[in-house]
Amino acid sequence: MSTMPRAVTSNRRGWSPVAWFRDPWRKPRIIEGITWLYLAWSILPVTIAVIFSFNAGRSRSSWQGFSLKWWWEDPFDSLFKNPLLRPAISQSFRLAILTTLIAVPIGTLFAIGLDRWRGRPAKAANFSVLMAFVVPEIILGLALFLSFDNLLKFIPLGTVAQVIGLVTWQIAYAVIIVRARLLTIGREYEEAAMDLGASPTKAIRRVLMPLLTPAMFASAAIVFADSIDDFVTVRYLSAAADTEPLSVKIYNAARASPTPAVNAAATFMLISTFTVIALGFLAYRFATRGQRREGAIRDFAAFE
């Protein structure tokens, strides 16, 4: 009985479209083509917007030469000198940093609690976390706005309300990422620490939390990147113009007669997001360097 692959036998018999399509060893030309079309459709508009942020003229469709005019050279309309865009940059970073500092620790503790909790209330709490990925953000933003405007009037609209809304929305990312890490760790390390005399609290603080550090770095990067360009929640909960972040300013300017400064603002947000994700990845690699080395040694020992 011949064990020769189908691709070889089909080449000997001659090429036919039907045989090529049914051949499981063929190169995935169709999937590759669809993938490249999707990447081009996704990246090309962003690339064009980034390029025109360096346009020398006011046009956003006709290239008039390279310039940094819309970044900082123009004394009034550039990104870093415009009296409306410059405070919006600070507000965007303020909201993203505060949201990350609040959501990641709370989400980590919530994930540990859900991992230890049993019974129907635990299932309900877990379901409520997953609901954050199902409920549209516009519903959450509107619900928070109505709550702050009618029920919780002691919480003013603005930065405080925006941070509460973003934490409510972003905490689910930290919970899911940290809990996935808990499922891979197991309880063996904590039990070993308690067998050696550590209390449950000290086992969590000295053993479990260092093991959760990579997941915390990953969740912090995702929460920051998603918060810095959030639009729906922060727009509902903004008050005065100085509480509007850069995403809202870009939306407002795009509806009027925008200049390439809007492109520069969008490019700045894109660069900030990529920078945070890259830093989070490097922090994750640094935090897991010992675990990767131990895994390689264990695999080598198993191979021997």
C-alpha positions in Angstrom: 0.0 0.0 0.0 1.5 3.3 -1.1 2.0 6.0 1.6 2.9 8.7 -0.9 1.2 12.1 -0.2 -1.7 13.1 -2.3 0.0 16.2 -3.5 2.8 14.1 -5.1 0.4 11.7 -6.8 -1.8 14.5 -8.1 1.2 16.2 -9.6 2.0 13.0 -11.5 -1.5 12.6 -12.8 -1.8 16.2 -13.8 -3.2 19.4 -12.3 -7.0 20.0 -12.0 -8.9 22.6 -10.0 -11.1 20.1 -8.2 -8.1 18.0 -7.2 -6.2 21.1 -6.0 -9.2 22.3 -3.9 -9.6 18.9 -2.3 -5.9 18.4 -1.6 -5.4 18.9 2.2 -1.6 19.4 1.6 -2.0 22.4 -0.7 -0.9 25.9 0.3 -3.7 28.0 1.8 -3.8 30.5 -1.0 -7.4 31.6 -0.4 -6.9 32.1 3.3 -3.7 34.0 2.7 -5.4 36.3 0.2 -8.3 37.0 2.6 -5.9 37.7 5.4 -3.9 40.2 3.3 -7.1 41.9 2.1 -8.3 42.3 5.7 -4.9 43.7 6.8 -4.9 46.1 3.9 -8.5 47.2 4.6 -7.6 47.7 8.3 -4.2 49.3 8.1 -4.4 51.4 4.9 -6.9 54.1 6.3 -4.9 54.4 9.5 -1.6 54.8 7.5 -3.2 57.5 5.4 -4.4 59.4 8.4 -0.9 59.2 10.0 0.8 60.4 6.9 -1.5 63.4 6.5 -0.7 64.5 10.1 2.7 65.6 8.7 1.2 67.5 5.8 2.5 71.0 5.4 -0.9 72.5 4.3 -4.4 72.4 5.8 -5.7 69.8 3.3 -6.4 66.3 4.6 -6.7 64.8 1.1 -3.9 66.6 -0.9 -0.3 66.1 0.0 1.5 69.5 0.2 4.9 68.5 1.6 6.3 67.1 4.9 6.1 69.3 8.0 5.7 69.2 11.7 3.4 72.2 11.6 0.4 70.4 13.0 2.4 68.8 15.8 4.1 71.8 17.5 5.3 74.4 14.9 2.0 76.2 14.5 1.7 78.6 17.5 -2.1 78.2 17.7 -3.5 75.2 15.8 -0.8 72.5 16.4 -1.5 69.6 18.7 0.8 70.6 21.6 0.0 74.3 21.4 -3.8 74.3 20.7 -5.6 75.6 23.9 -8.3 72.9 23.4 -6.2 69.9 22.5 -3.3 70.3 24.9 -5.5 70.0 28.1 -7.3 67.1 26.4 -4.0 65.2 26.2 -3.5 65.6 30.0 -7.1 64.6 30.7 -6.7 61.4 28.6 -3.6 60.4 30.4 -5.1 61.3 33.8 -8.1 59.1 33.2 -6.1 56.2 31.8 -3.6 56.2 34.7 -6.2 56.5 37.4 -8.3 53.8 35.8 -5.4 51.5 35.6 -4.2 52.1 39.2 -7.7 51.4 40.5 -9.1 48.7 38.2 -6.1 46.3 38.2 -5.7 45.9 42.0 -9.5 45.6 42.5 -9.8 43.2 39.5 -6.9 41.1 40.9 -8.5 40.8 44.3 -11.9 40.1 42.7 -10.3 37.3 40.6 -8.7 35.7 43.7 -12.1 35.9 45.5 -13.9 34.3 42.6 -11.3 31.5 42.4 -11.8 30.7 46.1 -15.6 31.3 46.2 -18.0 28.4 45.7 -21.7 28.2 45.3 -24.5 30.0 43.5 -23.5 33.5 44.6 -20.0 32.9 43.0 -21.6 31.9 39.8 -23.8 35.0 39.8 -20.7 37.2 40.5 -18.8 35.5 37.7 -21.7 36.0 35.3 -21.8 39.7 36.2 -18.2 40.0 35.2 -18.8 38.4 31.9 -21.8 40.6 31.3 -19.4 43.6 30.9 -18.3 42.0 27.5 -21.9 41.6 26.4 -23.6 44.8 27.5 -22.9 47.6 24.9 -20.8 50.4 26.3 -23.4 53.0 25.3 -25.9 51.4 27.7 -23.5 51.4 30.5 -22.5 55.0 29.9 -26.2 56.1 29.7 -27.0 54.2 32.9 -24.1 55.7 34.8 -25.1 59.2 33.6 -28.7 58.8 34.7 -27.5 57.4 38.1 -25.1 60.3 38.7 -27.5 62.9 37.5 -30.6 61.7 39.4 -29.6 59.3 42.2 -26.0 59.8 43.2 -26.0 63.6 43.0 -23.1 63.9 45.4 -20.8 62.5 42.7 -20.3 65.4 40.2 -20.0 64.8 36.5 -16.4 65.2 35.3 -13.2 63.4 36.2 -14.5 61.6 39.2 -17.6 60.2 37.4 -15.4 59.4 34.4 -13.0 57.4 36.5 -15.8 55.5 38.2 -17.4 54.7 34.8 -14.1 53.5 33.3 -13.3 51.4 36.3 -16.7 49.8 36.1 -16.2 49.0 32.4 -12.5 48.0 32.5 -12.3 45.9 35.7 -13.6 42.9 33.8 -10.4 42.7 31.8 -8.3 42.5 34.9 -10.6 39.9 36.4 -10.5 37.6 33.4 -6.8 37.8 32.7 -5.8 37.3 36.3 -8.2 34.5 36.8 -6.9 32.7 33.7 -3.4 32.9 35.3 -4.8 31.5 38.5 -6.2 28.5 36.7 -2.7 27.7 35.2 -0.9 28.2 38.6 -3.1 26.0 40.7 -3.1 25.7 44.5 0.1 23.7 44.9 2.5 26.6 45.5 0.2 28.1 48.2 -0.3 24.7 49.9 3.5 24.1 49.8 4.1 27.5 51.5 1.5 26.8 54.2 3.1 23.3 54.8 6.3 25.2 55.5 4.6 27.3 58.1 3.3 30.3 56.2 -0.1 31.7 57.1 -2.8 31.9 54.3 -2.3 35.6 54.1 1.5 35.4 53.9 1.2 32.6 51.3 -0.9 34.9 49.1 1.3 37.9 49.6 4.7 36.1 49.3 3.9 33.3 46.9 0.7 33.9 44.9 1.1 37.6 44.2 4.6 37.3 42.5 3.2 34.5 40.4 0.3 36.8 39.3 2.7 39.7 38.4 2.8 38.8 34.7 -1.0 38.7 34.5 -1.2 42.0 36.3 1.2 43.7 33.9 -0.7 42.3 30.9 -4.1 43.5 32.3 -2.6 46.9 33.2 -1.4 47.4 29.6 -4.8 46.4 28.2 -6.8 48.6 30.6 -4.5 51.6 30.0 -4.6 51.2 26.2 -8.4 50.8 26.2 -9.0 53.7 28.6 -6.8 56.3 26.9 -9.0 56.2 23.7 -12.4 55.5 25.3 -15.1 57.7 23.9 -18.6 56.6 24.8 -18.4 56.5 28.6 -16.2 59.6 29.1 -18.4 61.6 26.7 -21.6 60.8 28.7 -19.9 61.6 32.0 -17.9 64.7 31.0 -18.9 68.1 32.4 -17.1 71.2 31.3 -14.8 71.4 28.3 -11.7 70.8 30.4 -12.9 67.3 31.3 -13.2 66.1 27.7 -10.4 63.8 26.8 -8.6 63.7 23.4 -11.0 61.2 21.9 -14.0 63.5 22.4 -12.1 66.5 21.0 -11.2 64.5 17.9 -14.9 63.6 17.4 -16.0 67.2 17.9 -13.4 68.6 15.5 -14.1 65.9 12.9 -17.7 67.1 12.7 -16.7 70.7 11.9 -13.9 71.7 9.6 -10.9 69.7 10.8 -7.3 70.4 10.1 -4.4 67.9 10.0 -4.0 68.6 13.8 -6.9 66.1 14.2 -4.8 63.6 12.4 -1.9 64.4 14.6 -4.1 63.9 17.7 -5.2 60.5 16.4 -1.6 59.6 15.6 -0.5 60.6 19.1 -3.2 58.3 20.6 -2.1 55.5 18.3 1.5 55.9 19.3 0.6 56.1 23.0 -1.4 52.8 22.8 1.4 51.0 20.9 4.0 52.2 23.4 2.0 51.1 26.4 1.3 47.7 24.9 5.0 47.3 24.0 6.0 48.2 27.6 3.5 45.8 29.0 4.9 43.0 26.8 8.4 43.8 27.9 7.4 43.8 31.5 5.6 40.5 31.0 8.7 39.0 29.4 10.8 40.3 32.3 8.5 38.9 34.9 8.3 35.5 33.4 11.9 35.0 32.5 12.6 32.6 35.3 9.4 30.6 34.6 10.4 30.2 30.9 13.9 29.1 32.0 12.4 26.5 34.4 10.0 25.2 31.7 12.9 24.8 29.2 15.0 22.9 31.8 12.0 20.7 32.6 11.4 20.0 29.0 15.0 19.1 28.5 15.0 16.8 31.4 11.9 15.1 30.1 13.6 14.7 26.7 16.7 13.1 28.3 
